[in-house]
């Protein structure tokens, strides 16, 4: 591995080797941070794990409990992406220890490992196969349809990658690239073993988000939400994705706070396409007039490779092939958190910039 050139080498120690290590570091730093006012733990119930592994989502409230302005920083909405999100959170905690200060009437709520199972087992989905970032739909109504996914379902489970790629390319040629990406990743509610499955009930992470929103009365505060993701987009690029509907207050605030670097699926200039059931939609409903929610997406390898590693993971787990599952875990971690120190360095630099932009936006209203 090459050495970083802009940050102190020790700064990269925030990148964990495992979920267990990430959780231990997070809890240690939170406990020793002078800004910490409150901690909450939300264990995952009914899941058999290794004896030395506790699966739980951790919350830490830093700063005044009565603060009118709150930055909410979330990791591991997609479990495997927690390797990056936890690094960003632990880097912020380390900076607070070094004297990085919060403005008056401002607090930070850290949500660590929203999908702890996926983080621990190197998967995007949770213990029920649910993609948490497709789970925020109304389960009292008919679930969203994705006919494109059903058209491609047999191809997704095609064991011959050459044939699979030919079938995918045929669909792209007929329907277009955007339609293909929506068919694969836009969210589906019919195949529990498949990728991007939104579930048939609220997942653990959704229940946590709904509870903390009520616990901390977040609907009465000005919010800056940053949900840290990885794996989509150009290598080492940190994309600030604005999923607020066009011309809404949240959409305008995101563009104001984060500037020209903001992209939006609704305008077609993002590496992401429109999707069903995003966590963002919870925050949009919670803050109709003030604040904003963005996804901070750190790109790695190209989109075709993203789909390949995700599809291989689902095939391995569907067959419960332990050798394939082990190989998939390695491939997933490398795709969603490359070991390249330059990549990791750029993640921390961009994350620091975006967090500062969010705090500046909150301070100036």
Number of C-alpha atoms within 10 A of each C-alpha: 7 8 12 18 10 10 14 11 12 8 17 18 12 23 22 19 11 16 25 17 11 24 23 12 17 23 17 12 20 24 15 12 17 12 20 20 15 15 15 13 14 16 15 17 9 7 11 10 12 8 6 7 12 16 25 21 23 20 23 21 22 25 22 19 16 12 15 16 25 27 23 20 21 24 29 29 29 28 27 33 29 36 28 27 32 28 25 25 24 26 22 21 22 18 15 17 16 10 8 10 11 16 12 12 15 21 25 23 21 24 26 27 31 28 33 34 28 26 28 22 19 27 27 29 28 23 19 14 22 28 31 28 24 21 26 21 22 13 13 8 7 8 17 16 13 18 11 18 26 16 13 18 16 11 18 24 16 16 11 9 14 10 12 17 16 12 17 17 15 13 18 15 11 10 12 12 14 14 16 21 20 19 22 24 21 23 26 30 20 17 15 17 15 26 26 28 24 31 24 16 14 17 20 23 26 19 13 20 16 12 12 15 16 11 9 14 11 18 15 14 17 21 27 28 22 24 22 26 26 27 26 25 20 16 14 24 18 26 25 27 25 27 27 23 16 14 8 12 17 24 20 17 21 24 18 13 22 22 12 9 10 19 23 22 18 15 13 12 12 18 16 22 18 18 18 23 21 20 21 21 17 17 24 21 10 19 20 13 13 19 28 30 29 27 22 25 27 29 24 23 17 14 15 11 14 17 17 15 20 21 18 22 24 22 22 18 17 14 11 11 11 11 9 15 22 15 13 23 17 12 19 24 23 16 23 25 25 20 14 14 16 18 18 21 21 18 26 23 14 19 24 16 12 20 21 14 17 25 22 14 20 23 15 7 12
